[in-house]
Amino acid sequence: MSRRFPACVVILVAVLISTDASHGATPQQVESAIKRGVDWLFARQKDNGTWEEVMQPDGPDWDVKGRQWGGLTAIATYALLASGQSPQNEKLLKPIAFLKQAEIVGTYALAMRCQVWNLLPRSPENRILFARDARLLASGAKTEGDARGLFNYWADGPGGRYDHSCSNYGVLGLWACAEANIEFPIGMWMAFEEAWRRHQLEDGSWSYIFQGGERESRGTLSMTSAGVATLFITQDYTRPNVGLNCEGVPVDLGLMVAMRWMAANFNKFREHYTHYTLYNIERVGVASGHKYIGDVNWYEVGADYLVQTQHEDGGWGDIPSTCFSILFLVRGRAPVIFNKLEYELPQKGSSKPRPAAWNNRPRDIANITRWIGRQIERDLNWQIVNLKAPVEELHDAPVLFISGSEPLEFSPADQAKLKLYVEQGGLILGHADCGRKPFADSFRKLASAMFPDYEMRELPPQHPIYTSQQFHRSRWKSSPSVLGLSNGARELMLLIPAADPGKGWQVRAFEGQERSPLAELAANIVQYAVDKQNLRFKGERTVIARDPEIVPFRTVRVARLQYAGIWDPEPEGWRRLPIIMHNNYAVTVQPQTVKLGTGALSSQFAAAHLTGTASLRLSQRERDELKAYVESGGTLIIDACGGNGEFAISAAALVNDLFPGKPIATPSTGHPMYSVAAPPITSVAYRQFTTRLLGRSVAPRIRTLDLGTRTAVFLSPEDLSVGLVGQPIDGIVGYESASATALMSHMILYAAGIRLSAEDIASIRTTGRPATRPATQPATLPATRALVAPAGK
C-alpha cells in the first residue's frame, strides 16, 4: 500500500535527508540506474518468461547453451528479486515456474538458482527445491588430488579439471542452501577452506587455476575477491567458536594479505571481467563489514563507475553483466543497521596505542544482522568503522556497537566525536563481552563523562524497546539486563552489562528460551532506533550541509531559554535548523543561549524557545522576564521535548498564569503562521508512536495565545525538539521530522514578520535569492479564525 505524505513534508524531504554527494554517484543516481537496469532486463525477457538463448541445452559443455543452460534465467530472476521486484510480479511468475522445473546441472546455473530460492518465501516447497539443488551442487565438489574441495563447470567426477571461478560459485550456492537450514557436514566446509588456502599465491592473491598456464596462474582481482569472499563464508562454519571466551582472536594472515593485495590492485577491476569482479568485490565488502578496502570506498567507487558507464538503453552490455551490475548496486547500498567500532587503547610506556579487544567475536554483528534481515524480509548490512573517520560516516548506521572485554579509554577528542554522533541522532550500544565488569564499568564512566546531566538506569519493563517493537518482552522467559541513558525523550546510550548476547550471535544460536530473547532484543533496538520503518540506503543521512550558493537576505535572532532543569535536551536541533532555514528560505537564524532571570531576554530576539523533559518550575523573576518579553512584542515558542506530559501540563499552566483571562486555542491551518512561506502547511505527519496513542490525524495541534492582533505564544504539547534533529526514533509523542521542522520554521518566520511567496521560494532554489524583497512586517490575525475549543487550565 502506498503512503501519501503531506505537501509541506514532501517539500522538505530533499533537505532533511542529506546525500553524501561529495564523491561518487548520489543515491538518486543509483536508484535511477537500478530502475533502468531492471527495465532493460524485462525488455529482453522472452515470451516464455525466460532469458534463455535456446529452448533446450544443445551447445558446448561449458556455456549457457550447454551445461550452464538455465543460468541466464536464474541470474536475471535473482537480480530482479534482489532489486525489490515481488515474486508475485506477473512478469516473474513464469521464470520462477521455469526454474522450479528446469533440469539444470551447471555449477554457475545451480548457484544462481539457489540465490533465487533464497529470496522466495520459506515454505515446504521452497525447502524441497533447496534440498534438490544442495545435492546437485555438493555432488560436484571434487574429492581427490589437488582439486579436492573445488569445482568444475559441472559434476564430472572426483578429480580432474577445476577452476577457482566455478569453485567460487559452488560455495556461494551451497552457502545459500545452508542459510535455509540445509545441513552439511563440517568436513565439506573444511575441504573448501583448505583448498582455497592451499591455492593462495605468495603475494596473497588467487589465480584462475593454481599452477596452470602462464596466464591462468597470475593473480587477478576477480579471483582474489572470490577467494576472500569464499573464506568469509567458510569460516562461519569452520571457526564459529573463535573468541567465545574472550581469549583473543588470532590474526588470519591469509585474509589479511589478500585484503592488502586487493587494496593495492583495486583499480584493476576495470581491466577484465569488470562486472563479474564488482559483484565479487561487493560480496567481500558486505561479508567483511569493511567500508574501505585499503583507503578505497569500494561501494562509492564501484557505484560511480556503473552509473557513468551504463548504456543509454539501460543495460551494461549482456545479461550477466547487467545482472552483476544491478546486484552490486542493490546489495551494496542495503541499509547498514550496525556500525561496529574498531578502537585502540593507550599503551603504558609508549606513545603508540595498542590494539584493543573490540572484535572478540568477529562474526557477531555479521550474523545478527543477517538474522534481523530475515525477520523483516530485508537485505541488511553492517560495517566496521573507527574514530579516525569524520562523524558523518558514523551515521551510515543508526546504532554504533561498542564491544570489548577491557576498560575503555577514549581520548577527549574521541569522546567529543562520540557525543556529537549521539546528539545528531545516533544510538550507542555497549556490549560487555563475556560479561566483563571492567568493560561495563568503563562504559558507564564514558556515559557520565559525555552526558553528565543524565544517569544510566535499568530500562523500565514498559519501555518502547520492550513493548512497541516486533518482539514483545512478555514472551521472553527471562529478560536480560539493559541499562539506558536518556535525555528524557530518547535513549542516547544502551549497555548490556552481563547477558553477553554476542556469544550466541557468533555461533548463530538464535533459538531457544535463553538465546531467542537476546537475538530479539537486538532486533528491537534497531527497530526502536529507526522508528520501525526508516531504514536508509547507504549514502542517505540526516546530517545536512549549508548551501554556499544561497545569499541570506535577513538575520533572525532566537533566544534558547536556559533555566534550572533539562533546558537543552536536543542541542543538535538548533545546529541543524539554521542550516535548513538558510537553504530553504535564505534566512540566517542565530540561536543564542539566554539564561532566564538575568535580564538578557530582550526585544533583539524575534523569538524565544522553551523546552524540557520534566515538569517546568520557574522562579518569579524568570516568569516576570518571560511576561515582559512577550508583552513587548517577542514571540514565545514552547514545545514538550519528546512529548513529555509533565512538561506540557506545566508549560500550559505557566502560560495561563502569565496571561490570565487570555484563552489558549488550537487554530486551524487558516492561521497566518501556516502560510508565511510557500507551500502553506495544510497537513502534518505524526510519528507512529503518536498515532497509536492519539489516533490518526493530519491536523497540527499547535496551540496559540494571542495578544492584540498577533499570536504571542505558540505551545506544542507534542514534540518538536527531537524532530528537529532529523533522526527517526520510536517512543516520541510528536511530529515526524519533516513536519516538526516545517512547523518550527514557520513559527520563526511568523515571529520575524517574514513572508515568502511561491515565487520567492522558487527563486531561492534557482538563484540563491528571493524573487523580491519579502515582506518583513509582523503578520496580523484575520478578523475571524476557525478555532478548536479553547484549552483552559
C-alpha positions in Angstrom: 0.0 0.0 0.0 1.4 3.4 -0.9 1.6 6.1 1.7 0.7 9.7 1.0 2.7 12.4 2.6 1.5 16.0 3.3 2.7 18.6 0.7 4.7 20.5 3.2 6.5 17.3 4.2 7.4 16.4 0.6 8.9 19.9 0.0 11.3 19.4 3.0 12.4 15.8 2.2 15.2 17.0 0.0 16.8 18.9 2.8 16.0 16.6 5.7 17.6 13.5 4.1 21.0 14.6 3.0 23.0 12.6 0.5 26.7 12.1 0.6 27.3 13.7 -2.8 30.9 14.9 -2.2 32.2 11.9 -4.1 30.7 9.3 -6.4 27.2 8.7 -7.5 24.3 10.0 -5.4 21.6 7.7 -4.0 19.2 9.2 -6.5 21.5 8.3 -9.4 22.0 4.8 -8.1 18.2 4.4 -7.8 17.7 5.5 -11.4 20.5 3.2 -12.6 18.9 0.2 -10.9 15.4 1.0 -12.3 16.8 1.4 -15.8 18.7 -1.9 -15.5 15.5 -3.6 -14.3 13.6 -2.2 -17.3 16.4 -3.4 -19.6 16.1 -7.0 -18.3 12.4 -7.1 -18.6 12.6 -5.7 -22.1 14.8 -8.8 -23.0 12.6 -11.4 -21.4 11.3 -14.0 -23.9 7.6 -14.7 -24.5 8.0 -17.9 -22.5 9.2 -15.9 -19.5 12.8 -16.9 -19.6 16.0 -15.3 -20.8 17.4 -18.5 -22.4 19.0 -18.4 -25.8 17.8 -21.9 -26.6 14.7 -23.9 -25.5 16.8 -27.0 -24.6 20.6 -27.3 -23.9 22.5 -28.2 -27.1 25.7 -26.1 -27.1 29.3 -26.6 -25.8 29.5 -28.2 -22.5 30.6 -25.0 -20.6 28.3 -22.3 -22.0 24.7 -21.1 -21.5 23.5 -23.1 -24.4 25.0 -26.3 -22.9 25.8 -27.3 -19.3 25.0 -23.8 -17.9 21.6 -23.8 -19.6 19.1 -22.2 -17.2 21.7 -19.9 -15.8 20.6 -16.8 -17.7 17.1 -17.1 -16.3 18.4 -17.8 -12.9 20.7 -14.8 -12.7 18.1 -12.5 -14.2 15.4 -13.6 -11.8 17.9 -13.3 -8.9 18.8 -9.7 -9.9 15.2 -8.7 -10.3 14.1 -10.2 -6.9 17.2 -8.6 -5.2 16.2 -5.2 -6.7 12.9 -5.4 -4.9 10.6 -7.0 -7.5 7.9 -9.1 -5.9 7.8 -12.9 -6.6 4.1 -12.2 -7.3 5.0 -9.9 -10.1 3.3 -11.2 -13.2 6.5 -11.0 -15.1 8.3 -13.2 -12.7 5.7 -16.0 -12.3 6.8 -17.7 -15.5 10.6 -17.6 -14.9 10.2 -18.8 -11.3 8.0 -21.7 -12.6 10.6 -22.5 -15.2 13.4 -22.6 -12.7 11.4 -25.0 -10.5 11.1 -27.5 -13.3 14.2 -27.0 -15.4 16.8 -29.8 -15.3 19.8 -27.6 -14.5 23.2 -29.2 -14.0 25.9 -26.5 -14.4 27.7 -25.1 -11.3 27.1 -21.4 -12.2 23.5 -22.0 -13.1 22.7 -24.0 -10.0 24.4 -21.5 -7.8 22.3 -18.7 -9.2 19.2 -20.7 -8.9 19.9 -21.2 -5.2 20.1 -17.4 -4.8 16.6 -17.3 -6.3 15.3 -19.8 -3.7 16.9 -17.7 -1.0 14.7 -14.7 -2.0 11.4 -16.6 -2.1 9.2 -17.0 1.0 10.1 -20.0 3.1 7.7 -22.9 2.5 7.8 -26.7 2.3 8.1 -26.5 -1.5 11.0 -24.0 -1.1 12.8 -26.4 1.2 12.4 -29.2 -1.3 13.9 -27.0 -4.0 16.8 -26.1 -1.8 17.5 -29.7 -0.9 17.5 -30.8 -4.5 20.0 -28.2 -5.6 22.1 -28.8 -2.5 22.5 -32.4 -3.5 23.3 -31.4 -7.1 25.9 -28.8 -6.1 27.5 -30.9 -3.4 27.9 -33.8 -5.8 30.1 -31.5 -8.0 32.6 -30.9 -5.2 35.9 -32.6 -6.0 37.2 -35.1 -3.5 40.6 -36.2 -4.9 44.0 -34.8 -5.6 44.8 -31.1 -5.8 41.2 -30.4 -6.9 39.8 -31.6 -3.6 37.3 -29.0 -2.3 37.0 -27.3 -5.7 34.5 -27.4 -8.6 34.4 -27.6 -12.4 31.7 -26.4 -14.7 29.5 -29.4 -13.8 29.8 -32.6 -11.7 32.3 -34.6 -13.7 34.0 -36.9 -11.2 36.1 -36.8 -8.0 39.2 -35.3 -9.6 40.4 -33.7 -12.7 39.7 -30.2 -14.0 38.6 -27.4 -11.7 38.9 -23.6 -11.7 38.5 -21.0 -8.9 35.7 -19.2 -10.7 33.5 -22.3 -10.7 34.6 -23.1 -7.2 33.6 -19.6 -6.1 30.1 -20.2 -7.3 29.8 -23.7 -6.0 30.5 -22.5 -2.4 28.2 -19.5 -3.0 25.3 -21.8 -4.0 25.8 -24.1 -1.0 26.0 -21.2 1.3 22.5 -20.1 0.2 21.3 -23.6 1.0 22.9 -23.5 4.4 21.2 -20.2 5.1 17.9 -22.1 4.5 18.9 -24.6 7.2 20.0 -27.3 4.8 22.7 -29.2 6.9 26.1 -30.1 5.5 28.9 -32.0 7.2 31.6 -29.7 8.7 34.1 -31.7 6.7 32.7 -30.2 3.5 33.3 -26.6 4.6 36.8 -27.5 5.9 37.6 -29.0 2.5 36.6 -25.8 0.7 38.6 -23.7 3.1 41.7 -25.9 2.9 41.6 -25.8 -0.9 41.4 -22.1 -1.2 44.2 -21.6 1.4 46.3 -24.2 -0.4 46.0 -22.4 -3.7 46.6 -18.8 -2.4 49.7 -17.3 -4.1 52.6 -16.0 -2.1 51.6 -12.4 -2.7 48.2 -13.0 -1.2 46.2 -13.3 -4.4 44.5 -16.1 -6.2 44.6 -17.1 -9.9 42.1 -18.7 -12.2 43.9 -22.1 -11.9 46.7 -22.8 -9.4 49.9 -23.6 -11.2 48.1 -23.7 -14.6 49.4 -22.0 -17.7 51.2 -18.6 -17.5 48.0 -16.6 -18.0 45.9 -18.8 -15.8 48.4 -18.7 -12.9 48.6 -15.0 -12.5 46.8 -13.4 -9.5 43.7 -11.4 -10.6 41.3 -9.1 -8.8 38.3 -11.2 -9.8 39.8 -14.4 -8.4 41.3 -12.8 -5.3 38.0 -11.2 -4.4 36.4 -14.6 -5.0 38.9 -16.2 -2.6 38.3 -13.7 0.1 34.5 -13.9 -0.2 34.7 -17.7 0.0 36.9 -17.7 3.1 34.4 -15.4 4.8 31.7 -17.9 4.1 33.6 -21.0 5.2 34.9 -19.5 8.5 31.3 -19.2 9.7 31.2 -23.0 9.7 34.8 -24.0 10.4 35.6 -21.4 13.1 32.4 -20.5 14.9 33.9 -20.7 18.4 36.7 -18.2 17.8 36.7 -15.6 20.6 33.8 -17.1 22.5 35.6 -17.0 25.8 37.4 -13.6 25.1 40.8 -15.3 24.9 41.8 -13.2 22.0 41.3 -13.6 18.2 44.3 -14.9 16.2 45.1 -12.9 13.1 44.1 -14.6 9.9 47.2 -13.9 7.9 45.8 -15.3 4.7 42.9 -13.0 4.7 45.0 -10.0 5.8 47.5 -10.3 2.9 44.7 -11.0 0.5 42.9 -7.8 1.5 46.1 -5.9 1.2 46.6 -7.2 -2.3 43.0 -6.2 -3.2 43.6 -2.7 -1.9 46.8 -2.4 -4.0 45.2 -3.7 -7.1 41.6 -2.3 -6.7 41.6 -0.2 -9.8 42.2 -3.2 -12.0 38.5 -4.1 -11.7 38.1 -2.0 -14.9 40.5 -4.2 -16.9 39.0 -7.7 -17.2 35.5 -9.2 -16.4 34.6 -5.8 -14.8 31.0 -6.5 -13.7 31.7 -10.1 -12.5 34.6 -8.7 -10.5 32.5 -5.9 -9.0 30.0 -8.5 -7.8 32.7 -10.4 -6.1 34.1 -7.1 -4.5 30.6 -6.4 -3.2 30.4 -9.8 -1.6 33.8 -9.1 0.1 32.7 -5.7 1.4 29.4 -7.0 2.7 30.8 -10.1 4.3 33.8 -8.4 5.9 32.0 -5.3 7.0 34.7 -3.1 5.6 33.5 0.2 4.1 37.0 0.7 2.8 39.3 -1.8 1.1 42.6 -0.1 1.9 41.7 3.5 1.5 39.2 2.9 -1.3 35.5 3.2 -0.5 34.6 0.2 -2.6 30.9 0.9 -3.0 31.3 4.6 -3.8 33.9 3.9 -6.5 32.0 0.9 -8.0 28.6 2.7 -8.0 30.1 5.8 -9.6 31.7 3.6 -12.3 28.5 1.8 -13.0 26.4 4.9 -13.1 28.9 6.6 -15.5 29.2 3.5 -17.8 25.6 2.4 -18.0 24.5 2.3 -21.7 21.8 4.6 -23.0 19.4 1.6 -23.2 19.8 1.0 -19.5 22.0 -2.1 -19.7 25.7 -2.8 -19.1 26.2 -5.0 -22.2 24.9 -8.6 -21.9 22.6 -10.2 -19.5 25.2 -11.4 -16.9 27.0 -8.1 -16.9 23.7 -6.2 -16.3 22.7 -8.6 -13.6 26.1 -8.3 -11.8 25.8 -4.5 -12.0 22.3 -4.5 -10.5 23.4 -6.8 -7.8 26.4 -4.7 -6.9 24.3 -1.5 -6.7 21.4 -3.2 -4.8 23.3 -5.3 -2.3 26.0 -2.7 -1.7 23.5 0.0 -0.8 21.4 -2.1 1.5 20.7 -0.3 4.8 23.5 -0.5 7.3 21.9 -1.2 10.8 25.1 -1.6 12.9 28.5 0.1 12.8 30.9 -1.9 14.8 33.6 0.3 16.4 37.2 -0.5 15.9 39.3 1.2 18.6 42.6 1.2 20.4 43.8 1.6 23.9 46.8 3.5 25.4 49.9 1.5 26.0 52.0 2.1 29.1 55.4 3.4 28.4 54.7 4.2 24.8 53.1 7.0 22.8 51.7 4.4 20.4 48.3 2.8 21.2 47.9 -0.9 21.3 45.1 -3.0 19.7 42.0 -3.4 21.9 39.7 -6.4 22.3 37.0 -4.8 20.2 36.5 -7.8 18.0 36.5 -10.8 20.3 33.6 -12.3 18.3 34.5 -11.5 14.6 31.1 -12.6 13.2 28.8 -11.5 16.0 27.4 -8.4 14.2 27.5 -10.0 10.8 25.4 -12.9 12.0 22.8 -10.9 14.0 22.4 -8.5 11.1 21.6 -11.4 8.7 19.1 -12.8 11.3 17.4 -9.5 11.7 17.2 -9.1 7.9 15.4 -12.5 7.7 12.9 -11.4 10.3 11.9 -8.3 8.5 12.5 -9.7 5.0 15.0 -7.0 4.1 18.6 -7.2 2.9 20.7 -5.5 5.6 24.4 -4.7 6.0 26.8 -3.9 8.8 30.1 -2.1 8.8 33.3 -1.7 10.8 34.2 1.9 11.5 36.8 3.8 13.5 37.0 7.2 15.0 39.6 8.5 12.5 36.7 9.0 10.0 34.5 12.1 10.2 31.4 11.8 12.3 29.3 11.9 9.2 30.5 8.4 8.4 29.3 7.1 11.7 25.8 8.0 10.6 25.8 5.3 7.9 24.1 3.2 10.7 21.6 4.2 13.4 23.4 2.1 16.0 27.1 2.2 16.9 28.1 -1.1 18.5 31.0 -0.9 21.0 32.0 -4.2 22.4 35.0 -5.4 24.4 36.4 -7.1 27.5 38.8 -4.4 28.7 38.1 -1.0 30.2 37.5 1.7 27.6 39.9 4.7 27.4 38.8 7.2 24.7 40.7 10.4 24.3 38.8 13.7 24.8 38.7 14.2 21.0 37.2 10.7 20.5 34.7 11.3 23.3 33.6 14.6 21.6 33.1 12.7 18.3 31.0 10.0 20.0 29.0 12.7 21.8 28.3 14.5 18.6 27.2 11.3 16.9 24.6 10.8 19.7 23.5 14.4 19.6 22.9 14.1 15.9 20.5 11.3 16.5 22.7 8.2 16.8 22.4 5.5 19.4 25.4 3.8 21.1 25.0 0.2 22.2 27.7 -1.1 24.6 28.3 -4.8 24.9 30.4 -6.3 27.7 31.9 -9.4 26.0 31.9 -12.4 28.4 30.0 -10.1 30.8 33.3 -8.5 31.8 32.6 -6.0 34.6 35.7 -3.7 33.9 34.3 -3.0 30.4 30.7 -2.4 31.7 32.0 0.0 34.4 34.1 1.9 31.9 31.2 2.3 29.6 29.1 3.8 32.4 32.0 6.1 33.2 32.1 7.1 29.5 28.4 7.8 29.5 28.8 10.0 32.6 31.7 11.9 31.1 29.8 12.6 27.8 26.4 13.4 29.4 26.9 14.4 33.0 23.3 15.7 33.4 21.9 12.2 32.9 22.3 8.8 34.7 22.2 5.3 33.5 19.3 3.2 34.8 17.7 -0.1 34.1 15.2 0.2 31.2 11.7 0.0 32.7 9.6 -3.0 31.7 7.2 -0.9 29.6 9.9 0.9 27.6 9.1 1.0 23.9 12.2 -1.2 23.2 10.4 -4.0 25.0 6.7 -3.3 24.2 6.4 -1.4 20.9 8.7 -3.4 18.6 8.4 -6.7 16.7 9.2 -8.9 19.7 7.3 -8.2 23.0 9.2 -8.7 26.2 6.2 -10.6 27.7 7.1 -13.6 25.5 10.5 -13.9 27.0 11.2 -16.5 29.7 13.8 -14.1 31.2 14.7 -10.6 30.2 18.4 -9.6 30.0 19.5 -6.5 32.0 19.7 -3.5 29.7 20.9 -0.1 31.1 19.9 3.1 29.3 21.0 6.7 29.4 18.2 9.0 28.4 17.7 12.7 27.9 14.1 12.3 29.0 12.9 11.9 25.4 15.0 9.2 23.8 17.8 6.8 24.7 21.2 8.1 24.0 23.3 5.1 25.1 22.4 1.5 26.0 24.5 -1.1 27.8 24.1 -4.9 28.0 26.4 -5.4 31.0 26.2 -9.2 31.7 24.0 -11.2 29.4 26.6 -11.5 26.6 24.3 -12.0 23.6 27.3 -11.7 21.3 28.3 -15.2 22.3 25.2 -16.6 20.8 25.3 -14.3 17.8 28.9 -15.5 17.0 27.7 -19.1 16.7 24.4 -18.2 15.2 22.4 -19.5 18.2 19.2 -17.6 17.8 16.7 -20.1 19.1 15.7 -21.4 22.5 14.4 -19.9 25.7 17.8 -18.4 26.6 19.1 -17.3 23.2 16.0 -16.2 21.4 15.3 -13.1 23.7 18.9 -12.0 23.1 18.5 -12.0 19.3 15.1 -10.4 19.5 16.5 -7.7 21.8 18.9 -6.7 19.1 16.1 -6.5 16.5 14.0 -4.4 18.9 16.9 -2.0 19.5 17.4 -1.4 15.8 13.7 -1.0 15.2 13.5 1.5 18.1 16.4 3.5 16.6 14.7 3.8 13.2 11.0 4.0 14.3 10.4 0.6 12.7 10.3 1.9 9.2 13.0 4.5 8.4 15.9 2.3 7.2 18.1 4.4 4.9 20.1 3.3 1.9 23.8 3.8 2.1 24.7 7.4 1.4 21.4 8.9 2.8 22.0 10.8 6.0 20.1 13.2 8.2 23.2 15.3 8.7 23.0 18.2 6.2 25.4 20.8 4.8 24.9 24.5 4.3 24.4 25.5 0.7 27.1 28.1 -0.1 25.1 29.3 -3.2 22.3 30.8 -1.0 22.6 34.5 -0.2 20.7 35.3 3.0 18.5 38.5 2.9 17.6 38.6 6.6 19.0 37.6 10.0 16.7 36.4 12.8 17.9 36.0 16.4 16.3 33.3 18.5 16.8 33.0 22.3 17.2 29.5 23.6 15.9 29.8 27.2 18.1 28.3 30.0 16.7 27.5 33.4 17.4 25.2 36.3 16.5 21.9 34.6 16.9 19.9 31.4 16.5 23.0 29.2 18.7 21.7 26.3 17.9 18.0 25.7 18.5 18.2 21.9 21.2 20.7 21.1 21.7 19.3 17.6 18.2 20.5 16.5 19.4 24.1 16.9 22.6 23.5 15.0 20.6 21.8 12.2 17.6 24.2 11.9 19.6 27.3 10.9 21.2 25.3 8.0 17.7 24.2 6.8 16.4 27.8 7.1 19.4 29.1 5.2 19.0 26.5 2.4 15.2 26.8 2.2 14.4 30.4 3.0 17.6 32.4 2.6 17.3 33.4 6.2 20.1 33.4 8.7 18.9 32.1 12.1 21.2 32.9 15.0 20.3 30.9 18.1 21.7 32.1 21.4 21.5 30.7 24.9 19.8 33.2 27.2 19.7 32.5 30.9 16.2 33.4 32.3 16.1 35.8 35.2 19.2 37.7 34.3 17.6 40.4 32.2 19.2 39.2 29.0 16.0 38.3 27.2 15.3 41.5 25.2 13.5 42.6 22.1 16.5 41.9 19.9 15.3 38.3 19.8 12.4 37.9 17.4 11.5 34.5 19.1 12.4 32.6 22.3 12.3 28.9 22.5 11.5 27.0 25.7 11.6 23.2 26.0 12.2 20.4 28.5 11.6 16.8 29.5 10.3 17.3 33.1 7.8 19.5 35.0 8.7 23.1 34.4 9.5 25.2 37.5 10.5 28.8 37.1 11.2 31.4 39.7 9.1 34.6 39.9 12.0 36.6 38.4 12.1 34.2 35.4 8.3 34.4 35.0 8.4 38.2 35.1 11.1 38.3 32.5 9.2 36.0 30.2 6.0 38.0 30.5 7.7 41.3 29.9 9.4 39.9 26.8 6.1 38.7 25.3 4.3 41.9 26.1 7.0 44.0 24.5 6.5 42.2 21.2 8.5 39.0 21.5 7.2 35.6 20.4 7.5 32.6 22.8 7.6 29.1 21.3 7.2 26.2 23.7 7.4 22.5 22.9 7.4 19.4 25.2 10.5 17.6 24.1 9.6 14.0 23.3 6.0 14.9 24.1 6.7 14.8 27.8 3.4 15.1 29.5 4.7 16.7 32.8 6.4 19.4 30.8 3.4 20.0 28.6 1.0 20.4 31.5 3.3 22.6 33.5 4.0 24.8 30.4 0.3 25.3 29.7 -0.2 26.2 33.4 2.7 28.7 33.2 1.2 30.4 30.1 -2.2 30.7 31.8 -0.6 32.1 34.9 1.4 34.7 32.9 -1.6 35.8 30.9 -4.8 35.2 33.0 -8.0 35.5 31.1 -6.3 35.0 27.7 -7.5 31.8 26.1 -5.2 29.2 24.7 -6.7 27.9 21.5 -5.9 25.4 18.7 -6.3 27.3 15.4 -7.0 25.7 12.1 -4.4 25.8 9.3 -6.0 29.1 8.3 -3.8 30.8 10.9 -1.3 33.1 9.2 1.7 31.2 10.6 0.9 28.2 8.4 1.1 30.3 5.2 4.1 32.6 5.9 6.1 30.6 3.3 5.1 28.6 0.3 3.8 26.0 0.2 1.5 26.6 3.1 1.2 23.9 5.8 -2.2 22.3 5.3 -1.4 18.9 6.9 1.3 17.2 9.0 2.6 13.8 9.7 2.8 12.3 13.2 5.2 9.6 14.4 3.8 6.1 14.6 4.0 6.1 18.4 1.8 9.2 18.5 -0.7 7.7 16.1 -1.1 4.7 18.3 -1.7 6.8 21.4 -3.8 9.7 20.0 -5.3 8.2 16.8 -4.7 9.2 13.2 -4.8 12.8 12.2 -3.2 15.2 9.7 -4.2 18.4 11.5 -1.5 20.2 13.5 -2.1 20.6 17.3 -0.1 23.8 17.8 -1.9 25.9 20.5 -1.7 29.7 20.5 -2.3 32.6 22.8 -3.0 36.0 21.1 -2.2 39.5 22.4 -4.0 42.1 20.3 -3.6 41.4 16.6 -0.8 38.9 16.8 -0.1 35.5 18.2 2.4 35.9 21.0 2.8 32.4 22.3 2.9 29.1 20.4 2.6 26.0 22.6 3.1 22.4 21.3 2.3 19.6 23.7 3.7 17.3 21.0 7.4 17.1 20.4 9.2 19.4 18.0 12.7 19.3 19.5 13.6 15.7 18.8 12.0 16.2 15.3 14.5 19.0 14.6 17.4 16.5 15.0 16.1 14.6 11.9 16.7 11.1 13.1 13.5 8.9 13.4 13.2 7.1 16.7 10.4 5.4 18.5 8.7 6.3 21.7 8.3 10.0 20.8 4.9 11.7 21.1 5.2 14.3 18.3 5.6 15.1 14.7 7.8 13.3 12.1 11.0 15.2 11.4 9.9 17.0 8.2 6.7 18.2 9.9 8.4 19.3 13.1 11.0 21.2 11.0 8.3 22.9 8.9 6.3 24.0 11.9 9.3 25.4 13.8 10.5 27.2 10.6 7.1 28.8 10.0 6.8 29.9 13.6 10.2 31.6 13.4 9.3 33.3 10.1 6.0 34.4 11.6 7.7 35.8 14.7 10.2 37.8 12.4 7.4 39.0 10.2 8.8 37.4 7.1 6.5 36.2 4.3 7.9 34.2 1.3 5.8 33.7 -1.8 5.9 30.7 -4.1 7.9 32.9 -6.5 10.4 33.7 -3.7 10.9 30.1 -2.8 11.4 29.1 -6.5 13.9 31.9 -6.9 15.9 30.9 -3.8 16.2 27.4 -5.2 17.4 28.5 -8.6 19.3 31.8 -8.0 20.0 31.6 -4.2 17.9 34.7 -3.6 14.2 35.6 -3.2 12.5 37.0 -6.3 11.6 40.2 -4.4 12.3 41.8 -1.1 10.0 39.7 1.1 7.6 41.4 3.4 9.1 41.8 6.9 6.1 43.3 8.8 4.5 41.3 11.6 1.7 39.1 10.4 -1.7 40.2 11.9 -4.5 37.9 12.6 -7.7 37.9 10.5 -10.8 39.3 12.0 -12.3 35.8 12.4 -10.5 32.5 12.6 -11.7 28.9 12.8 -10.8 27.7 16.3 -10.9 24.4 18.0 -12.4 24.8 21.5 -10.1 26.9 23.7 -7.9 24.9 26.1 -8.0 26.3 29.6 -6.1 25.3 32.7 
